[in-house]
Amino acid sequence: MAAWCSAESTKPVFVGIYGAVLGGFAVSALFFLLSSFSSLSAPTLPLPAAAIAGANLSAPTFAQAETMYNRPIWKPPPRRARMPSPRAFRLTRDMVAARARDGVIVVTFGNYAFLDFILTWVRHLTDLGVDNLLVGAMDTKLLRELYFRGVPVFDMGSRMVTEDAGWGSPTFHKMGREKVLLINALLPFGYELLMCDTDMVWLKNPLPYLARYPDADLLTSSDQVI
């Protein structure tokens, strides 16, 4: 028969067990509190550079706003668009920069009487892939007409009549002087300039030919069909 132990003899054993259990709870609670405090007080670590780069890849990008000088030729302004103020058509370096390609700008000019010539001139060049061009308008009627047709145009401020000047007339000679003034205004912008009359017809892209003479200060031609 097994020996029987009295309650008095087993009391110290139970007290020891309860003490161990309570001590374990106390240690666990203290560890939990210390861990929580450390996580709250620890400084926030910066994101790795790779994570930042990845975040930037998803950032939205914005295309350059379209203006009447960087939009494709023959693309008219939006429907019911108003004519911009005359100030918007002043010849500027930024205007030339928006249309120039590889440092080259092609320019012609005229009044409303030469509208058909100008449209033909522009059409031939754009059909050849040349779109780095500008047209100088010598009167507001031509300015408006070209703007709403999607042709890059600027105001020369010539206040020219809209009718045909007539060869050899005082108005005709004024057009010649305006041409010289226009060249003088364009050259300081720092671009290679191909100045053409409106009655020229381009059958080939002239720019590769002109690029063969990089050291030339001035190239001229009297040909009407090139």
MARBA-3410 file (N, C-alpha, C, O; in Angstrom, 1 decimal):
226
0.9,-1.2,0.0,0.0,0.0,0.0,0.9,1.2,0.0,1.9,1.3,0.7 ~ 0.5,2.2,-0.8,1.4,3.4,-1.0,1.3,4.2,0.3,0.3,4.2,1.0 ~ 2.4,4.9,0.5,2.5,5.7,1.7,1.7,7.0,1.5,1.6,7.5,0.4 ~ 1.0,7.4,2.5,0.1,8.6,2.4,0.8,9.8,3.0,1.4,9.7,4.1 ~ 0.8,10.9,2.2,1.4,12.1,2.7,0.4,13.1,3.2,-0.6,13.3,2.5
0.6,13.7,4.3,-0.3,14.7,4.8,-0.3,16.0,4.1,0.7,16.3,3.4 ~ -1.4,16.8,4.2,-1.4,18.1,3.6,-0.4,19.0,4.1,0.1,19.9,3.3 ~ 0.0,18.9,5.3,1.0,19.8,5.9,2.3,19.6,5.2,3.1,20.5,5.0 ~ 2.6,18.3,4.9,3.9,18.0,4.3,4.0,18.4,2.9,5.1,18.7,2.4 ~ 2.9,18.5,2.1,2.9,18.9,0.7,2.7,20.4,0.5,2.9,20.8,-0.6
2.4,21.2,1.5,2.2,22.6,1.3,3.4,23.3,0.8,3.2,24.2,-0.1 ~ 4.6,23.1,1.2,5.8,23.8,0.6,5.9,23.6,-0.9,6.3,24.5,-1.6 ~ 5.6,22.3,-1.3,5.7,22.0,-2.7,4.8,22.8,-3.6,5.2,23.4,-4.6 ~ 3.5,22.9,-3.2,2.5,23.7,-3.9,2.9,25.2,-3.9,2.7,25.9,-5.0 ~ 3.4,25.7,-2.8,3.8,27.1,-2.8,4.9,27.4,-3.8,4.9,28.4,-4.4
5.8,26.4,-3.9,6.9,26.6,-4.8,6.4,26.7,-6.3,6.9,27.4,-7.1 ~ 5.5,25.7,-6.6,4.9,25.7,-7.9,4.2,27.0,-8.3,4.4,27.5,-9.3 ~ 3.3,27.5,-7.4,2.6,28.7,-7.6,3.5,29.9,-7.8,3.3,30.8,-8.6 ~ 4.6,29.9,-7.0,5.6,31.0,-7.1,6.2,31.0,-8.5,6.5,32.0,-9.1 ~ 6.6,29.8,-9.0,7.2,29.7,-10.3,6.3,30.2,-11.4,6.7,30.9,-12.3
5.0,29.7,-11.3,4.1,30.2,-12.3,3.9,31.7,-12.3,3.9,32.3,-13.4 ~ 3.7,32.2,-11.1,3.5,33.7,-11.0,4.8,34.4,-11.5,4.6,35.5,-12.2 ~ 5.9,33.9,-11.2,7.2,34.5,-11.7,7.3,34.5,-13.2,7.8,35.5,-13.8 ~ 6.8,33.4,-13.8,6.8,33.3,-15.3,5.9,34.3,-15.9,6.3,35.0,-16.9 ~ 4.7,34.5,-15.3,3.8,35.6,-15.9,4.4,36.9,-15.7,4.3,37.8,-16.7
5.1,37.2,-14.6,5.7,38.5,-14.4,6.8,38.8,-15.4,6.9,39.9,-16.0 ~ 7.7,37.8,-15.7,8.7,37.9,-16.7,8.2,38.1,-18.1,8.7,39.0,-18.8 ~ 7.1,37.4,-18.4,6.5,37.5,-19.8,5.9,38.9,-20.0,6.1,39.5,-21.0 ~ 5.2,39.4,-18.9,4.6,40.7,-19.0,5.7,41.8,-19.2,5.5,42.7,-19.9 ~ 6.8,41.6,-18.4,7.8,42.6,-18.5,8.5,42.6,-19.9,8.8,43.7,-20.4
8.7,41.5,-20.5,9.3,41.4,-21.8,8.3,42.0,-22.9,8.8,42.7,-23.8 ~ 7.0,41.8,-22.7,6.1,42.3,-23.6,6.1,43.9,-23.6,6.0,44.5,-24.6 ~ 6.1,44.4,-22.4,6.1,45.9,-22.2,7.4,46.5,-22.8,7.3,47.5,-23.4 ~ 8.5,45.8,-22.6,9.8,46.3,-23.1,9.8,46.3,-24.6,10.3,47.2,-25.3 ~ 9.3,45.2,-25.2,9.2,45.1,-26.7,8.3,46.2,-27.3,8.7,46.8,-28.3
7.2,46.5,-26.6,6.3,47.5,-27.1,6.9,48.9,-27.1,6.7,49.7,-28.0 ~ 7.6,49.1,-26.0,8.2,50.4,-25.8,9.3,50.7,-26.9,9.5,51.8,-27.4 ~ 10.1,49.6,-27.2,11.1,49.7,-28.1,10.6,50.0,-29.5,11.2,50.8,-30.3 ~ 9.5,49.3,-29.9,8.9,49.6,-31.2,8.3,50.9,-31.4,8.3,51.5,-32.5 ~ 7.8,51.5,-30.3,7.2,52.9,-30.3,8.3,53.9,-30.4,8.1,54.9,-31.1
9.4,53.7,-29.7,10.5,54.8,-29.6,11.5,54.6,-30.8,12.2,55.6,-31.0 ~ 11.5,53.5,-31.5,12.5,53.4,-32.5,12.2,54.3,-33.7,11.1,54.4,-34.1 ~ 13.2,55.0,-34.3,13.0,55.9,-35.4,12.6,55.1,-36.6,13.0,54.0,-36.8 ~ 11.8,55.8,-37.5,11.4,55.2,-38.8,12.5,55.1,-39.7,13.2,56.1,-40.0 ~ 12.8,53.9,-40.3,13.9,53.7,-41.2,13.5,54.2,-42.6,12.3,54.1,-43.0
14.4,54.9,-43.3,14.1,55.4,-44.6,13.9,54.2,-45.6,14.4,53.1,-45.4 ~ 13.1,54.5,-46.7,12.8,53.4,-47.7,14.1,53.2,-48.5,14.9,54.1,-48.7 ~ 14.4,52.0,-48.8,15.5,51.7,-49.7,15.4,52.5,-51.0,14.3,52.8,-51.5 ~ 16.6,52.7,-51.6,16.6,53.5,-52.8,15.9,52.8,-53.9,15.2,53.4,-54.7 ~ 16.0,51.4,-53.9,15.2,50.7,-55.0,13.7,50.9,-54.9,13.0,51.0,-55.9
13.2,50.9,-53.6,11.8,51.1,-53.4,11.4,52.5,-53.9,10.3,52.6,-54.5 ~ 12.2,53.5,-53.6,11.9,54.8,-54.0,11.8,54.9,-55.5,10.9,55.5,-56.1 ~ 12.8,54.3,-56.2,12.9,54.3,-57.6,11.7,53.6,-58.2,11.1,54.1,-59.2 ~ 11.3,52.5,-57.6,10.1,51.8,-58.1,8.8,52.7,-58.0,7.9,52.6,-58.8 ~ 8.7,53.4,-56.9,7.6,54.3,-56.7,7.5,55.4,-57.7,6.5,55.8,-58.1
8.7,55.9,-58.1,8.7,57.0,-59.1,8.3,56.5,-60.5,7.8,57.3,-61.3 ~ 8.5,55.2,-60.7,8.1,54.7,-62.0,6.6,54.8,-62.3,6.2,54.9,-63.4 ~ 5.9,54.7,-61.2,4.4,54.7,-61.3,3.9,56.1,-61.2,2.7,56.3,-61.4 ~ 4.7,57.1,-61.0,4.3,58.5,-61.0,3.8,59.0,-62.3,4.4,58.6,-63.3 ~ 2.8,59.8,-62.4,2.2,60.3,-63.7,3.2,61.2,-64.4,3.8,62.0,-63.7
3.3,61.1,-65.7,4.1,62.0,-66.5,3.2,62.9,-67.3,2.1,62.4,-67.7 ~ 3.6,64.1,-67.6,2.8,65.0,-68.3,3.5,65.4,-69.6,4.7,65.8,-69.6 ~ 2.8,65.3,-70.7,3.3,65.7,-72.0,3.4,67.2,-72.2,2.6,67.9,-71.5 ~ 4.3,67.6,-73.0,4.4,69.0,-73.3,3.1,69.6,-73.9,2.5,69.0,-74.8 ~ 2.7,70.7,-73.4,1.4,71.3,-73.8,1.5,71.7,-75.3,2.6,72.2,-75.7
0.5,71.4,-76.1,0.5,71.7,-77.5,0.2,73.2,-77.7,-0.7,73.7,-77.1 ~ 1.0,73.8,-78.6,0.7,75.2,-78.9,0.6,75.3,-80.4,0.8,74.3,-81.2 ~ 0.3,76.5,-80.9,0.1,76.6,-82.4,1.5,76.6,-83.1,1.5,76.5,-84.3 ~ 2.6,76.5,-82.4,3.9,76.4,-83.1,4.5,75.1,-83.0,5.4,74.8,-83.7 ~ 4.1,74.2,-82.0,4.7,72.9,-82.0,3.7,71.8,-82.4,4.0,70.6,-82.5
2.5,72.2,-82.8,1.5,71.2,-83.3,1.8,70.8,-84.7,2.4,71.6,-85.4 ~ 1.4,69.7,-85.2,1.7,69.3,-86.6,1.1,70.3,-87.6,0.0,70.8,-87.3 ~ 1.8,70.5,-88.7,1.3,71.4,-89.7,0.0,70.8,-90.3,-0.1,69.6,-90.5 ~ -0.9,71.6,-90.7,-2.2,71.3,-91.3,-3.2,70.8,-90.2,-4.3,70.5,-90.5 ~ -2.8,70.8,-88.9,-3.7,70.5,-87.9,-4.3,71.8,-87.4,-3.6,72.6,-86.7
-5.6,72.1,-87.7,-6.2,73.4,-87.3,-6.4,73.5,-85.8,-6.4,72.4,-85.1 ~ -6.6,74.6,-85.3,-7.0,74.8,-83.9,-8.3,74.1,-83.6,-9.1,73.8,-84.5 ~ -8.6,73.9,-82.3,-9.9,73.3,-82.0,-11.1,74.1,-82.5,-11.0,75.3,-82.8 ~ -12.2,73.4,-82.7,-13.4,74.1,-83.2,-13.9,75.2,-82.3,-13.7,75.1,-81.1 ~ -14.3,76.2,-82.9,-14.8,77.4,-82.2,-13.7,78.1,-81.4,-14.0,78.9,-80.5
-12.5,77.8,-81.8,-11.3,78.5,-81.1,-11.3,80.0,-81.6,-11.5,80.3,-82.7 ~ -11.0,80.8,-80.6,-10.8,82.2,-81.0,-9.4,82.5,-81.5,-8.5,81.8,-81.2 ~ -9.4,83.6,-82.3,-8.1,84.0,-82.8,-7.3,84.6,-81.6,-7.8,85.4,-80.9 ~ -6.1,84.1,-81.4,-5.2,84.6,-80.3,-5.0,86.1,-80.5,-5.2,86.6,-81.6 ~ -4.5,86.7,-79.5,-4.2,88.1,-79.5,-3.0,88.4,-80.5,-2.2,87.5,-80.7
-2.9,89.6,-81.0,-1.8,89.9,-82.0,-0.4,89.6,-81.3,0.6,89.3,-82.0 ~ -0.3,89.8,-80.0,1.0,89.6,-79.3,1.5,88.1,-79.5,2.7,87.9,-79.5 ~ 0.5,87.2,-79.5,0.9,85.8,-79.6,1.6,85.5,-81.0,2.3,84.4,-81.1 ~ 1.4,86.3,-82.0,2.0,86.1,-83.3,3.3,86.8,-83.5,3.9,86.8,-84.6 ~ 3.8,87.5,-82.5,5.1,88.2,-82.7,6.2,87.2,-82.9,6.3,86.2,-82.2
7.2,87.5,-83.8,8.3,86.7,-84.0,9.2,86.7,-82.8,9.7,87.7,-82.4 ~ 9.5,85.5,-82.3,10.4,85.4,-81.1,11.3,84.2,-81.3,11.1,83.3,-82.2 ~ 12.4,84.1,-80.5,13.3,83.0,-80.5,12.6,81.7,-80.1,12.9,80.7,-80.7 ~ 11.7,81.8,-79.1,11.0,80.6,-78.7,10.1,80.0,-79.8,10.0,78.8,-80.0 ~ 9.5,80.9,-80.6,8.7,80.5,-81.7,9.5,79.7,-82.7,9.1,78.7,-83.2
10.7,80.3,-83.1,11.6,79.6,-84.0,12.1,78.3,-83.5,12.2,77.3,-84.2 ~ 12.4,78.3,-82.2,12.9,77.0,-81.5,11.9,75.9,-81.6,12.2,74.8,-81.7 ~ 10.6,76.3,-81.5,9.5,75.3,-81.5,9.4,74.6,-82.8,8.9,73.5,-82.9 ~ 9.8,75.3,-83.9,9.6,74.7,-85.2,11.0,74.2,-85.9,10.9,73.4,-86.8 ~ 12.1,74.7,-85.4,13.4,74.4,-86.0,13.7,72.9,-85.8,13.2,72.3,-84.8
14.4,72.3,-86.7,14.9,70.9,-86.6,16.4,70.9,-86.9,16.8,71.5,-88.0 ~ 17.2,70.3,-86.1,18.6,70.2,-86.3,19.2,71.6,-86.5,20.2,71.8,-87.3 ~ 18.7,72.6,-85.9,19.2,74.0,-86.0,18.9,74.7,-87.2,19.5,75.7,-87.6 ~ 17.9,74.2,-88.0,17.5,74.8,-89.3,16.1,75.2,-89.3,15.2,74.5,-88.8 ~ 15.8,76.4,-89.8,14.4,76.9,-90.0,14.2,77.4,-91.4,15.1,78.0,-92.0
13.1,77.0,-92.0,12.8,77.4,-93.4,11.6,78.4,-93.3,10.6,78.2,-92.7 ~ 11.8,79.5,-94.0,10.9,80.7,-93.9,10.5,81.2,-95.2,11.3,81.3,-96.1 ~ 9.2,81.6,-95.4,8.8,82.4,-96.5,7.8,83.4,-96.0,7.6,83.5,-94.8 ~ 7.3,84.3,-96.8,6.5,85.4,-96.4,5.6,85.9,-97.6,5.9,85.5,-98.7 ~ 4.7,86.7,-97.3,3.8,87.2,-98.3,2.6,87.9,-97.7,2.4,87.9,-96.5
1.8,88.5,-98.6,0.5,89.0,-98.2,-0.6,88.1,-98.7,-0.4,87.1,-99.3 ~ -1.9,88.5,-98.4,-3.0,87.6,-98.7,-3.1,87.3,-100.2,-3.6,86.3,-100.6 ~ -2.6,88.2,-101.1,-2.7,88.0,-102.5,-1.9,86.7,-102.9,-2.1,86.2,-103.9 ~ -0.9,86.3,-102.0,-0.1,85.2,-102.3,-0.5,83.9,-101.6,0.2,83.0,-101.4 ~ -1.8,83.9,-101.1,-2.2,82.8,-100.3,-2.1,81.5,-101.0,-1.5,80.5,-100.4
-2.5,81.4,-102.3,-2.4,80.1,-103.0,-0.9,79.7,-103.2,-0.6,78.5,-103.1 ~ 0.0,80.7,-103.4,1.4,80.3,-103.6,1.9,79.8,-102.2,2.6,78.8,-102.2 ~ 1.5,80.4,-101.1,2.0,80.0,-99.8,1.5,78.6,-99.5,2.3,77.8,-99.0 ~ 0.2,78.3,-99.7,-0.3,77.0,-99.4,0.4,75.9,-100.3,0.7,74.8,-99.8 ~ 0.7,76.2,-101.5,1.4,75.3,-102.4,2.8,75.1,-101.9,3.3,73.9,-101.8
3.5,76.1,-101.5,4.8,76.1,-100.9,4.9,75.2,-99.7,5.7,74.3,-99.6 ~ 3.9,75.4,-98.8,3.9,74.6,-97.6,3.6,73.1,-97.9,4.2,72.2,-97.3 ~ 2.6,72.9,-98.8,2.2,71.5,-99.1,3.4,70.7,-99.7,3.6,69.6,-99.3 ~ 4.1,71.3,-100.6,5.3,70.6,-101.2,6.3,70.3,-100.2,6.8,69.2,-100.2 ~ 6.6,71.2,-99.3,7.6,70.9,-98.3,7.1,69.8,-97.3,7.9,68.9,-96.9
5.9,69.9,-96.8,5.4,68.9,-95.9,5.3,67.5,-96.5,5.5,66.5,-95.9 ~ 5.0,67.5,-97.8,4.9,66.2,-98.5,6.3,65.6,-98.6,6.5,64.4,-98.7 ~ 7.4,66.4,-98.6,8.7,65.9,-98.6,9.3,65.7,-97.2,10.4,65.3,-97.0 ~ 8.4,65.8,-96.2,8.9,65.6,-94.8,9.5,66.7,-94.1,10.1,66.6,-93.1 ~ 9.4,67.9,-94.7,10.0,69.1,-94.1,8.9,69.9,-93.4,8.0,70.4,-94.0
9.0,69.9,-92.1,8.0,70.6,-91.3,8.6,71.7,-90.4,7.9,72.4,-89.6 ~ 9.9,71.9,-90.5,10.6,73.0,-89.8,10.5,74.3,-90.5,11.5,74.9,-91.0 ~ 9.2,74.8,-90.7,9.0,76.0,-91.5,8.1,77.0,-90.7,7.3,76.6,-89.9 ~ 8.2,78.2,-91.1,7.4,79.3,-90.7,7.0,80.2,-91.8,7.8,80.3,-92.8 ~ 5.8,80.8,-91.7,5.4,81.8,-92.8,5.1,83.1,-92.1,4.4,83.2,-91.1
5.8,84.1,-92.7,5.5,85.5,-92.2,4.4,86.1,-92.9,4.3,86.2,-94.2 ~ 3.4,86.6,-92.2,2.2,87.3,-92.8,2.4,88.8,-92.8,2.7,89.4,-91.7 ~ 2.2,89.4,-93.9,2.4,90.8,-94.0,1.1,91.6,-93.8,1.1,92.8,-93.9 ~ 0.0,90.9,-93.6,-1.3,91.5,-93.3,-2.1,90.6,-92.4,-1.9,89.4,-92.4 ~ -3.1,91.1,-91.7,-3.8,90.3,-90.7,-4.8,89.3,-91.4,-5.1,88.3,-90.8
-5.2,89.6,-92.6,-6.1,88.7,-93.3,-5.4,87.4,-93.6,-6.0,86.3,-93.4 ~ -4.2,87.4,-94.1,-3.4,86.2,-94.3,-3.0,85.5,-93.0,-3.1,84.3,-92.9 ~ -2.7,86.3,-92.0,-2.4,85.7,-90.7,-3.6,84.9,-90.2,-3.4,83.7,-89.7 ~ -4.8,85.4,-90.3,-5.9,84.7,-89.8,-6.2,83.4,-90.6,-6.5,82.3,-90.1 ~ -6.1,83.6,-91.9,-6.3,82.4,-92.8,-5.4,81.3,-92.6,-5.8,80.1,-92.5
-4.1,81.6,-92.4,-3.1,80.5,-92.2,-3.3,79.9,-90.8,-3.1,78.7,-90.7 ~ -3.6,80.7,-89.9,-3.8,80.2,-88.5,-4.9,79.1,-88.5,-4.7,78.0,-87.9 ~ -6.0,79.4,-89.0,-7.1,78.5,-89.0,-7.0,77.3,-90.0,-7.8,76.4,-89.9 ~ -6.0,77.4,-90.8,-5.7,76.2,-91.7,-4.6,75.3,-91.0,-4.3,74.2,-91.6 ~ -4.0,75.7,-89.9,-3.0,74.9,-89.3,-1.6,75.1,-89.8,-0.8,74.2,-89.7
-1.3,76.3,-90.4,0.0,76.6,-90.9,0.7,77.5,-89.9,0.1,78.5,-89.5 ~ 1.9,77.2,-89.5,2.6,78.0,-88.5,2.9,79.4,-89.1,3.7,79.5,-90.0 ~ 2.4,80.4,-88.5,2.5,81.8,-89.1,2.8,82.8,-88.0,2.4,82.6,-86.9 ~ 3.5,83.8,-88.4,3.8,84.9,-87.5,3.5,86.2,-88.2,3.5,86.3,-89.4 ~ 3.4,87.2,-87.4,3.0,88.6,-87.9,4.3,89.4,-88.1,5.1,89.6,-87.2
4.5,89.8,-89.4,5.7,90.6,-89.7,5.4,92.1,-89.3,6.4,92.9,-89.3 ~ 4.2,92.5,-89.0,3.9,93.9,-88.7,4.1,94.8,-89.9,4.4,96.0,-89.7 ~ 3.9,94.3,-91.1,4.2,95.1,-92.3,3.1,96.0,-92.6,3.3,97.0,-93.3 ~ 1.8,95.7,-92.2,0.6,96.4,-92.6,0.5,96.6,-94.1,0.2,97.7,-94.6 ~ 0.8,95.5,-94.8,0.7,95.5,-96.2,-0.7,95.4,-96.7,-1.6,94.8,-96.0
-0.9,95.9,-97.9,-2.3,95.7,-98.5,-2.5,94.2,-98.8,-1.5,93.5,-99.0 ~ -3.7,93.8,-98.9,-4.0,92.4,-99.2,-4.1,92.1,-100.7,-4.1,90.9,-101.1 ~ -4.0,93.1,-101.6,-4.1,92.9,-103.0,-2.7,92.7,-103.6,-1.7,92.9,-102.9 ~ -2.7,92.2,-104.8,-1.4,92.0,-105.5,-0.7,93.4,-105.6,-1.3,94.3,-106.1 ~ 0.6,93.4,-105.2,1.3,94.6,-105.2,1.7,95.1,-106.6,1.8,96.3,-106.9
1.8,94.1,-107.5,2.2,94.5,-108.9,3.7,94.6,-109.0,4.3,95.4,-108.3 ~ 4.3,93.9,-110.0,5.8,93.9,-110.1,6.3,95.3,-110.4,5.7,96.0,-111.3 ~ 7.3,95.8,-109.7,7.9,97.1,-109.9,7.2,98.3,-109.2,7.7,99.4,-109.3 ~ 6.1,98.0,-108.6,5.4,99.1,-107.9,6.1,99.5,-106.6,6.9,98.7,-106.1 ~ 5.7,100.6,-106.0,6.3,101.0,-104.7,6.0,100.0,-103.7,6.8,99.7,-102.8
4.8,99.4,-103.7,4.5,98.3,-102.7,5.3,97.1,-102.9,5.7,96.4,-102.0 ~ 5.6,96.8,-104.2,6.4,95.6,-104.5,7.8,95.8,-103.9,8.4,94.9,-103.4 ~ 8.4,97.0,-104.1,9.7,97.3,-103.6,9.7,97.3,-102.0,10.7,97.0,-101.4 ~ 8.6,97.7,-101.4,8.5,97.6,-100.0,8.5,96.2,-99.5,9.1,95.9,-98.5 ~ 8.0,95.2,-100.3,8.0,93.8,-99.9,9.5,93.4,-99.9,9.9,92.6,-99.1
10.3,93.8,-100.8,11.7,93.5,-100.9,12.4,94.0,-99.7,13.3,93.3,-99.1 ~ 12.1,95.2,-99.2,12.8,95.7,-98.0,12.3,95.0,-96.8,13.1,94.7,-95.9 ~ 11.1,94.6,-96.7,10.6,93.8,-95.6,11.3,92.5,-95.5,11.5,91.9,-94.4 ~ 11.6,91.9,-96.7,12.3,90.6,-96.7,13.7,90.8,-96.0,14.1,89.9,-95.2 ~ 14.4,91.8,-96.3,15.7,92.1,-95.7,15.6,92.3,-94.2,16.4,91.7,-93.5
14.6,93.0,-93.8,14.3,93.2,-92.4,14.0,91.9,-91.7,14.4,91.7,-90.5 ~ 13.3,91.0,-92.3,12.9,89.8,-91.7,14.2,88.9,-91.6,14.4,88.3,-90.5 ~ 15.0,88.9,-92.6,16.3,88.1,-92.4,17.1,88.6,-91.3,17.7,87.9,-90.5 ~ 17.2,90.0,-91.2,17.9,90.6,-90.1,17.4,90.3,-88.7,18.1,90.2,-87.8 ~ 16.1,90.1,-88.7,15.4,89.7,-87.4,15.7,88.3,-87.0,15.7,87.9,-85.8
15.8,87.4,-88.0,15.9,86.0,-87.7,17.3,85.5,-87.4,17.5,84.7,-86.6 ~ 18.3,86.1,-88.1,19.7,85.6,-87.9,20.2,85.7,-86.5,20.9,84.8,-86.1 ~ 19.9,86.7,-85.7,20.4,86.7,-84.3,19.9,85.6,-83.4,20.5,85.4,-82.4 ~ 18.9,84.9,-83.9,18.3,83.8,-83.0,19.3,82.6,-83.0,19.2,81.7,-82.2 ~ 20.2,82.6,-84.0,21.3,81.5,-84.0,20.9,80.3,-84.7,21.6,79.2,-84.5
20.0,80.3,-85.6,19.6,79.2,-86.4,20.0,79.3,-87.9,20.1,80.4,-88.4 ~ 20.3,78.2,-88.5,20.6,78.2,-90.0,19.2,78.6,-90.7,18.2,78.0,-90.4 ~ 19.3,79.5,-91.6,18.1,80.0,-92.2,18.0,79.7,-93.6,19.0,80.1,-94.4 ~ 16.9,79.1,-94.1,16.6,79.0,-95.5,15.5,79.9,-95.8,14.3,79.5,-95.5 ~ 15.7,81.0,-96.5,14.7,82.0,-96.8,14.3,81.8,-98.3,15.1,81.7,-99.1
13.0,81.6,-98.5,12.5,81.3,-99.8,11.4,82.3,-100.2,10.6,82.8,-99.3 ~ 11.2,82.6,-101.5,10.1,83.3,-102.0,8.9,82.3,-102.1,9.1,81.1,-102.2 ~ 7.7,82.8,-102.1,6.5,81.9,-102.2,6.3,81.3,-103.5,5.6,80.3,-103.6 ~ 6.9,81.8,-104.6,6.7,81.2,-105.9,7.8,80.1,-106.2,7.9,79.7,-107.4 ~ 8.5,79.7,-105.2,9.4,78.5,-105.4,8.7,77.2,-105.1,7.8,77.2,-104.3
9.0,76.2,-105.9,8.4,74.9,-105.8,9.5,73.9,-105.5,10.4,73.8,-106.3 ~ 9.4,73.2,-104.4,10.4,72.2,-104.0,10.0,70.8,-104.4,8.9,70.4,-104.1 ~ 10.8,70.2,-105.2,10.6,68.8,-105.7,11.4,67.8,-104.9,11.1,66.6,-104.9 ~ 12.4,68.3,-104.2,13.2,67.4,-103.3,13.5,68.2,-102.0,13.4,69.4,-102.0 ~ 13.7,67.4,-101.0,14.1,68.1,-99.7,15.4,68.8,-99.9,16.4,68.2,-100.2
15.4,70.1,-99.7,16.7,70.9,-100.0,17.7,70.8,-98.9,18.9,71.1,-99.1 ~ 17.3,70.4,-97.7,18.2,70.5,-96.5,19.4,69.6,-96.6,20.5,70.0,-96.2 ~ 19.3,68.3,-97.1,20.5,67.5,-97.2,21.5,68.1,-98.2,22.7,68.1,-97.9 ~ 21.1,68.8,-99.3,22.0,69.4,-100.2,22.7,70.6,-99.5,23.9,70.8,-99.6 ~ 21.9,71.4,-98.8,22.5,72.6,-98.1,23.5,72.1,-97.0,24.5,72.8,-96.7
23.2,71.0,-96.4,24.1,70.5,-95.3,25.5,70.1,-95.9,26.4,69.9,-95.1 ~ 25.6,69.9,-97.2,26.9,69.6,-97.8,27.9,70.8,-97.7,29.1,70.6,-98.0 ~ 27.4,71.9,-97.4,28.2,73.1,-97.4,28.2,73.8,-96.0,27.7,74.9,-95.9 ~ 28.7,73.1,-95.0,28.5,73.6,-93.6,29.3,74.9,-93.4,29.0,75.7,-92.4 ~ 30.4,75.2,-94.2,31.2,76.3,-93.9,30.7,77.6,-94.7,31.3,78.6,-94.6
29.7,77.4,-95.5,29.2,78.5,-96.3,28.5,79.5,-95.5,27.7,79.1,-94.6 ~ 28.8,80.8,-95.7,28.1,81.8,-94.9,26.8,82.2,-95.6,25.8,82.6,-95.0 ~ 26.7,82.1,-97.0,25.5,82.5,-97.7,25.5,81.7,-99.0,26.4,81.6,-99.8 ~ 24.3,81.0,-99.2,24.0,80.3,-100.5,22.8,81.0,-101.1,21.8,81.2,-100.4 ~ 22.9,81.2,-102.4,21.7,81.9,-103.1,21.4,81.1,-104.4,22.3,80.3,-104.9
20.2,81.2,-104.8,19.8,80.6,-106.1,18.6,81.5,-106.7,17.8,82.0,-105.9 ~ 18.6,81.6,-108.0,17.5,82.3,-108.7,16.6,81.3,-109.3,15.6,81.7,-110.0 ~ 16.8,80.0,-109.2,15.9,79.0,-109.8,14.5,79.1,-109.1,14.4,79.3,-107.9 ~ 13.5,78.8,-109.9,12.2,78.8,-109.3,11.6,77.4,-109.1,10.7,77.3,-108.3 ~ 12.2,76.4,-109.7,11.8,75.0,-109.5,13.1,74.3,-109.1,14.0,74.2,-109.8
13.1,73.7,-107.8,14.3,73.1,-107.3,13.9,71.7,-106.8,14.8,70.9,-106.3
END
